[in-house]
Amino acid sequence: MDFRHDINALRALAVIGVIVFHFNSSWLPGGFAGVDIFFVLSGYLMTSIIFRGLETEKFSLTKFLISRVNRIVPALTFLCIVLLLVGWFSLNPMDFKPLGMQVLSSVTFVSNIVYWMDSGYFHASSKEKWLLHTWSLSVEWQFYLIYPIVILICSRVLSLNITKKLIVVGTLLSFIFSVYFSHNSPQAAYYLLPSRVWEMLIGGVVYLFPINIPKNIRRYATNAGLVSIVFSYATFSSRLVWPGEYALIPVLGTCLILYAKDNTYKPFRNIVISSIGRWSYSIYLWHWPIVVLGAFLMIEDWWKFGIVLSIVTGYLSYQFIEKKRFIDVKNINHRTLIGFGIVPIFCAILGAVIFSSKGAIFRYDDREKLEYLASFEAVSDWSYPEPNMKLGTHEVRYIEGQGEGNILFLGASHIEHIYPYVKLNTKGYNAYFVTQGGCFLAPTMKNPYWSCDNIQSYKRLFNNVKFEKVVTSFYLFNAHLGHSGDSLDNRIEAFNDFIEWAKQNANEVYVILGGPMGKHFDPKYAMRYDLNDQVPVETVRAKYGEHYKAWAKVNSAGVNVIDPIDYLCNEFCATKLDDKFAYSDSSHLRPFYAESQLSYLKPILE
């Protein structure tokens, strides 16, 4: 094809949206939709390559894949090598180990699956994952592998015309699936190919079924497409279920610009837009590790440096790596392929070694090794069994006591982490743990990633069991405020409703306030920044300012209130017990600590 300035400009718009969103999401809260623009462009371009080859009977699957490797792999591999080298000298084992897995999964193009599996409630935050953005490259590469093979099979069994129509049907069906999947399994839908494939297929539909827009209307169509994209960037937010029905707006805006083919539009030929469009892949590759670098170094207003640094490193990567063609597609031989493959294969092996060796822990002396091994043990130390009982629709962890009385422990993970103490000490009561991580029991609270029905439908629990005591936590009362229109006052009102219901249906109600928390308690942060293991109690309480103000509005009459800080701290709150980290992260207790220190729960179990 002739050079398409509109496609190049769309690349620029896509990467601008993504990097601005990542450096300062308040500027473009929907800038993440830039990835969806990239997907549409990939589908359009790949479909054009495949069908032009098939129509002229010159399509080669091998050459198609090698050209994709030429485009994607060298710049990605170079980035991974740089990160591994920097990590070797700068990252401690707790941070270097996950980087090893990230490199391995990125150069093998399965990182989207790895990040989906690692996206649970207790896993690392996004700004600790140096190669998190490569999930989109993995999705594209999986598409590159499957799409041409399916088209080849269909075109030979059926015909090219029927294959084109099947792509339209596939687009519609995959979009319907994506909407359903996004609402029912949002984290999987975000990362995995099945819910993203419609965005690439619709790009193929634009190529296969062109619309001849009159010249005097093209500019209007182009502007309408741009408005759709800018509207998405400016008004959408990460609280939306994505990709779902909302993704249609930037996707259709992109399609409209592709249909218009307004290659003379002056803004598309602007030198800045043209340059960023050409460098877009390399800018995308480098911008996210630069975001993470700012987070690790805790530099305020990092965007001032980070955005410029992303563009500069993207330009250098484009000039010296991406522009090069390391394999001559017209003269492919086994020796060339083997020589080219050595570096990414070595990179993948090195990532695997770093991961399996606990972040190359052999770099340290025996004393430091023991400290880091203790840290690794702490961050994975969680003792909460799988459900062993069903009460209607509720998943329950049941502990049988020696009496007939029943206690309901209801809440999120900060109820879960007291399980070891209850398991060890309950005698006269049967204990029912009904929980859901990341959830608050007020029904107005909506977690954008999973259902909270297991605890929010608490009234149904009392239909099956008579509970003498009900115990819950106030820790997550302000989680996801603003999502689905929920407000602080609505949340408190809903919690008051729970309090009244619990008091009417049980003899005693207990509410546990927030315990000591913060980065000092997280073994990973403590080791990374060499943090003090004694935290002033005033510092800890200051983190609960909003909690205490909200608690003042709770109708707590007749409720037994437990403040763990009163029991676990004096002038200081210790992050360790007998030189062992007391926490597995910034706020969750390890089992050994819970078993030995949570004596404030004793009156509940008596």
C-alpha positions in Angstrom: 0.0 0.0 0.0 1.0 3.7 -0.4 2.0 5.2 2.9 -1.1 5.9 4.9 -0.6 9.1 6.9 -4.0 8.4 8.6 -2.8 5.0 9.9 0.4 6.6 11.1 -1.5 9.3 12.9 -3.8 6.7 14.5 -0.7 5.0 15.9 0.5 8.4 17.3 -3.0 9.0 18.9 -2.9 5.5 20.3 0.5 5.8 22.0 -0.2 9.3 23.2 -3.3 8.2 24.9 -1.6 5.3 26.6 1.5 7.1 27.8 -0.4 10.1 29.1 -2.8 7.8 30.9 0.1 5.9 32.5 2.0 8.9 33.6 -0.9 11.0 34.8 -4.3 9.4 34.4 -6.1 12.5 35.5 -5.3 14.2 32.2 -6.7 11.4 30.0 -8.6 9.0 32.2 -9.6 6.9 29.2 -6.2 6.9 27.5 -6.0 3.2 28.0 -8.3 2.9 24.9 -5.2 3.6 22.8 -4.4 -0.1 23.0 -7.8 -0.8 21.4 -6.8 1.5 18.5 -3.6 -0.5 18.1 -5.6 -3.7 17.9 -7.9 -2.4 15.2 -4.9 -1.2 13.1 -3.3 -4.6 13.5 -6.4 -6.4 12.3 -6.7 -4.0 9.3 -3.0 -4.4 8.3 -2.7 -8.1 8.8 -5.9 -8.8 6.9 -4.6 -6.7 4.0 -1.3 -8.6 3.9 -3.0 -12.0 4.1 -5.8 -11.4 1.5 -3.6 -9.6 -0.9 -1.2 -12.5 -0.8 -4.1 -15.1 -1.2 -5.7 -13.2 -4.1 -2.4 -13.1 -6.0 -1.5 -16.7 -4.8 1.7 -15.4 -3.3 0.9 -15.7 0.4 3.5 -17.5 2.5 2.6 -18.2 6.2 6.4 -18.6 6.9 7.2 -15.2 5.4 4.2 -13.6 7.1 5.3 -14.8 10.6 9.0 -14.0 10.0 8.1 -10.4 9.0 6.1 -10.1 12.2 9.1 -11.4 14.1 11.3 -8.9 12.4 9.0 -6.1 13.4 8.4 -7.1 17.0 11.0 -9.3 18.5 14.4 -7.4 18.2 13.2 -4.2 20.0 11.4 -6.3 22.7 14.4 -8.5 23.3 16.7 -5.5 23.6 14.4 -3.9 26.2 14.4 -7.2 28.2 18.1 -7.5 28.1 18.5 -3.9 29.3 16.1 -4.5 32.2 17.9 -7.7 33.2 21.3 -5.9 33.2 19.9 -3.0 35.2 18.1 -5.5 37.5 21.2 -7.5 38.2 22.9 -4.4 39.7 20.0 -2.6 41.1 17.2 -4.9 42.2 17.1 -7.1 45.2 16.0 -10.7 44.9 12.4 -10.0 45.8 12.1 -7.5 42.9 14.5 -9.4 40.5 12.7 -12.7 40.7 9.4 -11.5 39.2 11.3 -9.6 36.5 12.8 -13.0 35.4 9.3 -14.4 34.9 8.1 -11.2 33.2 11.0 -11.5 30.7 10.4 -15.2 30.1 6.7 -14.7 29.5 7.2 -11.6 27.3 9.7 -13.0 24.8 7.5 -16.2 24.6 4.4 -14.1 24.1 2.3 -15.5 26.9 2.6 -12.6 29.3 -1.1 -11.8 29.0 -1.9 -15.2 30.5 0.7 -14.8 33.2 -0.6 -11.3 34.2 -4.2 -12.5 34.2 -3.2 -15.4 36.5 -1.3 -12.9 38.7 -4.1 -10.3 38.9 -5.7 -11.5 42.1 -6.4 -9.5 45.2 -3.1 -10.2 46.9 -0.8 -9.9 44.0 1.7 -7.1 43.2 0.5 -3.7 42.1 0.8 -2.8 38.4 3.7 -0.4 39.0 5.9 -3.2 40.3 5.7 -5.1 37.0 8.3 -3.8 34.6 6.9 -5.6 31.5 3.1 -5.5 32.3 2.4 -3.6 29.0 3.7 -6.6 27.0 0.3 -8.3 27.6 -1.0 -6.5 24.5 2.0 -7.7 22.4 1.2 -11.3 23.5 -2.4 -10.9 22.5 -1.4 -9.6 19.1 1.2 -12.3 18.6 -1.4 -15.0 19.5 -3.7 -13.4 16.9 -0.9 -13.5 14.3 -0.4 -17.2 14.9 -4.1 -18.2 14.7 -5.6 -15.8 12.3 -3.7 -16.6 9.0 -4.0 -20.4 9.7 -7.8 -20.1 10.1 -8.1 -18.0 6.9 -5.9 -20.4 5.0 -8.1 -23.4 6.0 -11.4 -21.6 5.3 -10.2 -20.3 2.0 -9.2 -23.7 0.8 -12.2 -25.6 2.2 -14.7 -22.9 1.2 -13.7 -19.9 -0.8 -12.2 -16.4 -0.3 -15.6 -14.7 -0.6 -17.2 -17.0 2.0 -14.2 -16.5 4.2 -14.7 -12.8 4.1 -18.3 -13.2 5.2 -17.2 -15.5 8.0 -14.9 -12.8 9.3 -18.0 -10.5 9.6 -19.9 -13.2 11.5 -16.9 -13.8 13.7 -16.6 -10.1 14.5 -20.2 -9.9 15.6 -20.1 -13.2 17.6 -16.8 -12.3 19.3 -18.1 -8.8 20.2 -21.1 -10.4 21.9 -18.9 -12.8 23.7 -16.5 -10.0 24.8 -19.4 -8.0 26.3 -20.6 -11.0 28.2 -17.1 -12.1 29.3 -16.2 -8.5 30.3 -19.1 -8.3 32.7 -18.7 -11.8 34.1 -14.9 -12.3 34.2 -13.5 -8.8 33.8 -9.9 -9.5 34.6 -9.7 -12.5 32.2 -11.6 -10.4 29.6 -9.1 -7.6 29.8 -6.0 -9.7 29.3 -7.0 -12.7 27.1 -7.3 -13.0 23.3 -10.9 -14.3 23.0 -12.4 -11.0 24.3 -10.0 -8.9 22.3 -10.2 -10.6 18.9 -13.3 -8.7 17.7 -11.2 -5.5 17.8 -8.8 -7.0 15.4 -11.4 -8.7 13.2 -13.3 -5.4 12.8 -10.2 -3.9 11.4 -10.2 -6.8 8.9 -13.8 -6.0 8.0 -12.9 -2.4 7.2 -10.3 -3.7 4.8 -12.4 -6.4 3.2 -15.6 -4.3 2.8 -14.4 -0.8 1.9 -16.9 2.0 1.7 -16.3 4.6 -0.9 -16.8 7.8 1.0 -17.1 10.9 -1.3 -14.2 13.3 -1.1 -16.3 16.2 0.2 -17.5 14.0 3.2 -14.1 12.4 4.1 -13.0 15.3 6.3 -16.3 15.1 8.2 -15.9 11.3 8.7 -12.3 11.8 9.8 -13.3 14.5 12.3 -16.2 12.3 13.6 -13.7 9.5 14.2 -11.3 11.8 16.0 -14.1 13.1 18.2 -15.0 9.5 19.2 -11.4 8.8 20.2 -10.9 12.0 22.1 -14.3 11.6 23.8 -13.2 8.2 25.0 -9.9 9.5 26.2 -11.5 12.4 28.1 -14.6 10.8 29.6 -13.9 7.1 30.1 -12.1 5.7 33.2 -10.5 2.5 34.4 -13.6 1.9 36.5 -15.4 0.8 33.3 -15.7 -2.8 32.5 -13.3 -3.2 29.6 -13.4 -4.2 26.8 -17.1 -4.2 26.7 -19.8 -2.2 24.9 -18.0 1.0 25.7 -15.0 -0.1 23.7 -17.2 0.3 20.6 -16.8 4.1 20.7 -13.0 4.3 20.2 -13.0 1.2 17.9 -15.7 2.6 15.6 -14.0 6.0 15.6 -10.8 4.3 14.4 -12.8 2.4 11.7 -14.4 5.6 10.5 -10.9 7.2 10.0 -9.7 4.1 8.2 -12.8 4.2 5.9 -12.3 7.9 5.2 -8.7 7.4 4.0 -8.2 11.2 4.3 -4.5 11.0 3.5 -4.3 14.8 2.8 -5.4 15.9 6.2 -2.8 18.4 7.4 -2.8 17.4 11.1 -2.0 13.8 10.0 1.1 15.1 8.2 2.3 17.2 11.1 6.0 16.4 11.7 5.3 15.7 15.4 2.4 13.4 14.8 4.2 11.7 11.9 7.3 11.1 14.0 5.5 9.8 17.1 3.5 7.5 14.8 6.6 6.1 13.3 8.2 5.6 16.7 5.0 4.5 18.4 6.0 0.8 18.9 9.3 1.6 20.5 7.8 4.4 22.5 5.2 2.0 23.8 7.8 -0.6 24.6 9.9 1.8 26.7 7.3 4.1 28.4 6.0 1.5 30.9 9.4 0.5 32.4 10.1 4.2 32.7 6.8 4.6 34.6 7.8 1.8 36.9 11.3 3.3 37.4 9.7 6.5 38.7 7.5 4.5 41.1 10.5 2.5 42.4 12.5 5.7 42.9 9.4 7.4 44.4 10.0 10.6 42.3 7.1 13.1 42.5 5.8 14.5 39.2 7.7 11.9 37.4 5.7 12.6 34.2 7.8 15.8 33.7 10.8 13.6 33.0 9.1 10.3 32.1 7.1 11.4 29.0 10.2 13.1 27.4 12.4 10.1 28.4 9.9 7.7 26.8 9.9 9.6 23.5 13.7 9.8 23.5 14.3 6.2 24.2 11.5 5.2 21.7 13.3 7.3 19.0 16.6 5.6 19.8 15.1 2.2 19.8 13.4 2.9 16.5 16.5 4.3 14.8 19.0 1.7 15.9 16.9 -1.5 16.3 13.3 -1.4 15.0 14.3 0.1 11.6 16.8 -2.7 11.0 15.6 -5.9 9.3 17.6 -8.7 10.9 16.1 -11.3 8.6 15.9 -10.9 4.9 12.4 -12.3 4.2 13.3 -12.8 0.5 16.3 -14.9 1.3 15.4 -17.1 4.4 17.7 -19.9 5.4 18.0 -22.0 8.5 21.3 -20.6 9.5 19.9 -17.1 9.5 16.9 -18.1 11.5 19.0 -20.0 14.1 21.4 -17.0 14.4 18.5 -14.6 14.9 16.7 -16.9 17.4 19.7 -17.3 19.7 19.4 -13.9 21.4 15.6 -14.1 22.3 16.0 -17.8 23.3 19.0 -16.9 25.6 16.9 -14.0 27.0 14.1 -16.4 27.8 16.4 -18.9 29.4 18.1 -16.2 31.5 14.6 -15.0 32.7 13.8 -18.6 33.7 17.1 -19.0 35.6 16.6 -15.7 37.5 13.1 -16.7 38.5 14.0 -20.2 39.5 17.0 -19.0 41.5 14.8 -16.5 43.5 16.2 -13.5 41.8 19.8 -14.7 41.6 20.0 -14.8 45.3 23.4 -16.4 45.0 24.7 -12.9 44.5 24.5 -12.3 48.2 26.4 -13.5 51.3 24.9 -16.0 53.7 23.5 -13.4 56.1 21.7 -11.5 53.3 20.5 -14.7 51.8 18.8 -15.7 55.0 17.1 -12.2 55.2 15.8 -12.5 51.7 14.7 -16.1 52.1 12.7 -15.0 55.2 11.2 -12.2 53.1 10.2 -14.7 50.3 8.6 -16.9 53.0 6.7 -14.0 54.4 5.1 -12.7 51.2 3.7 -16.1 50.3 2.5 -17.0 53.8 -1.3 -17.1 53.9 -3.4 -19.7 55.6 -7.0 -19.7 54.5 -8.4 -23.0 53.3 -10.8 -23.6 50.4 -14.5 -23.6 51.2 -15.7 -26.8 52.9 -19.4 -26.0 53.2 -22.3 -24.5 51.2 -25.1 -22.6 52.9 -27.4 -21.9 50.0 -25.3 -20.0 47.5 -22.7 -19.0 50.1 -19.2 -20.4 50.2 -18.2 -21.2 53.8 -15.1 -22.2 55.7 -16.5 -24.1 58.7 -14.7 -24.8 61.9 -16.5 -27.3 64.1 -16.4 -26.4 67.8 -17.4 -28.4 70.9 -20.7 -26.6 71.6 -23.9 -25.8 69.7 -23.4 -22.1 69.5 -22.4 -20.4 66.2 -20.3 -17.4 65.3 -20.4 -15.8 61.9 -17.2 -14.2 60.7 -18.3 -12.0 57.8 -16.1 -9.7 55.6 -13.1 -9.4 53.3 -9.5 -10.6 53.6 -9.1 -8.8 57.0 -11.5 -11.3 58.4 -9.8 -14.1 56.6 -6.4 -13.4 58.2 -7.8 -14.0 61.7 -8.8 -17.5 60.7 -5.6 -19.2 62.1 -6.3 -17.7 65.6 -10.0 -18.8 65.5 -9.1 -22.2 64.2 -6.6 -22.7 67.1 -8.8 -21.2 69.9 -12.5 -21.8 69.2 -14.0 -24.4 71.5 -17.5 -23.6 72.6 -18.6 -22.2 69.3 -18.8 -23.4 65.7 -17.2 -20.8 63.4 -18.6 -19.9 60.0 -16.2 -17.8 57.8 -18.1 -16.2 55.0 -15.8 -13.9 53.1 -14.8 -12.3 49.8 -11.5 -10.6 49.3 -11.6 -7.0 48.2 -15.3 -6.5 49.2 -17.2 -4.6 51.8 -20.5 -6.1 53.1 -22.5 -2.9 52.3 -24.5 -3.8 49.1 -23.8 -0.3 47.7 -20.2 -1.2 47.3 -19.4 -2.7 43.8 -16.1 -4.3 43.1 -15.4 -3.7 39.4 -13.5 -7.0 39.1 -15.6 -9.6 40.8 -18.9 -10.2 42.6 -19.2 -9.5 46.3 -22.5 -11.4 46.7 -21.0 -14.0 49.0 -21.0 -11.4 51.8 -23.4 -8.8 50.6 -26.3 -11.2 50.6 -25.8 -11.7 54.3 -29.5 -11.8 55.1 -29.9 -15.2 53.4 -27.3 -16.7 55.8 -29.6 -16.2 58.7 -32.3 -18.3 57.0 -30.1 -21.4 57.5 -28.2 -20.9 60.8 -28.9 -19.2 64.1 -25.8 -17.1 64.9 -25.2 -16.0 68.5 -22.4 -13.7 67.5 -21.5 -11.8 64.3 -18.0 -10.5 63.6 -17.0 -8.2 60.8 -14.3 -5.7 59.8 -14.6 -2.0 59.0 -11.2 -1.9 57.1 -12.6 -1.8 53.5 -15.5 0.5 54.1 -14.1 3.1 51.6 -13.0 0.6 48.9 -14.0 1.5 45.3 -16.0 4.6 46.4 -17.5 6.3 43.5 -17.8 3.2 41.4 -21.4 2.7 40.1 -22.4 5.9 41.7 -21.8 4.8 45.3 -21.0 7.6 47.8 -19.6 7.7 51.3 -22.9 8.6 52.8 -24.7 5.7 50.9 -21.9 3.3 52.0 -22.3 4.3 55.7 -26.1 4.1 55.5 -25.9 0.6 54.1 -23.4 -0.4 56.8 -25.8 0.9 59.4 -28.5 -1.2 57.9 -26.2 -4.2 58.4 -25.6 -3.3 62.0 -29.3 -3.1 62.7 -30.0 -6.4 61.0 -27.1 -8.1 62.8 -28.3 -6.8 66.2 -31.8 -8.0 65.6 -30.7 -11.5 64.5 -27.8 -12.2 66.8 -27.0 -11.8 70.5 -23.8 -9.9 70.0 -22.2 -7.9 67.2 -18.4 -7.2 66.9 -16.7 -4.8 64.5 -13.0 -4.9 64.1 -11.4 -1.6 63.1 -8.3 -1.3 61.0 -5.1 -2.8 62.3 -1.5 -1.5 61.8 -0.7 -1.1 58.1 1.6 0.6 55.7 4.6 0.0 53.5 6.8 -0.5 56.6 4.9 -3.7 57.3 5.3 -5.1 53.7 8.3 -7.4 53.6 8.9 -6.4 50.0 9.0 -2.7 50.6 10.8 -3.1 53.9 13.7 -4.9 52.1 13.6 -2.7 49.0 13.9 0.6 51.0 15.5 -0.7 54.2 12.6 0.5 56.3 12.6 0.8 60.1 10.8 -2.1 61.8 9.4 0.2 64.5 6.6 2.6 63.2 5.3 5.4 65.5 1.7 4.7 66.4 0.7 8.2 65.3 2.0 7.4 61.8 -0.2 4.3 61.7 -3.3 6.1 63.0 -2.9 8.9 60.5 -3.6 6.4 57.7 -7.1 5.9 59.2 -8.2 9.5 59.2 -11.1 8.8 56.8 -12.0 5.6 58.6 -12.3 7.4 61.9 -14.5 10.2 60.5 -16.8 7.7 58.8 -17.0 5.5 62.0 -18.3 8.6 63.9 -21.4 8.4 61.6 -22.0 4.7 62.2 -24.8 3.8 64.6 -22.5 1.8 66.9 -24.7 1.7 70.0 -24.8 -1.9 71.3 -21.8 -2.9 69.1 -18.6 -4.3 70.5 -15.8 -2.4 68.9 -12.3 -3.7 68.7 -9.4 -1.5 67.7 -6.4 -3.8 67.0 -4.0 -0.9 67.2 -4.7 -0.6 70.9 -3.6 -4.2 71.4 -0.7 -4.6 68.9 1.0 -1.2 69.4 2.2 1.0 72.3 4.2 4.0 71.3 5.4 2.0 68.3 4.0 -0.7 66.1 6.4 -3.5 65.4 6.6 -4.9 61.9 8.4 -8.0 63.1 8.1 -10.6 65.9 11.2 -12.5 66.9 13.0 -11.2 63.8 10.3 -12.6 61.6 8.1 -10.4 59.4 4.7 -10.2 61.0 2.9 -9.4 57.8 2.7 -11.0 54.3 2.1 -7.6 52.7 1.2 -4.1 53.9 -1.9 -5.0 55.9 -2.4 -8.8 56.1 -1.1 -10.8 59.1 0.9 -14.0 58.7 -0.6 -17.1 60.4 2.1 -17.5 63.1 1.6 -13.8 64.1 -2.2 -14.2 64.1 -2.1 -17.3 66.3 0.2 -15.7 68.9 -0.9 -12.1 69.0 -4.7 -11.8 68.4 -5.7 -12.2 72.0 -8.2 -9.4 71.6 -10.4 -12.1 69.8 -10.5 -14.2 73.0 -13.7 -12.6 74.4 -15.5 -13.4 71.2 -14.7 -17.1 71.4 -15.5 -17.5 75.1 
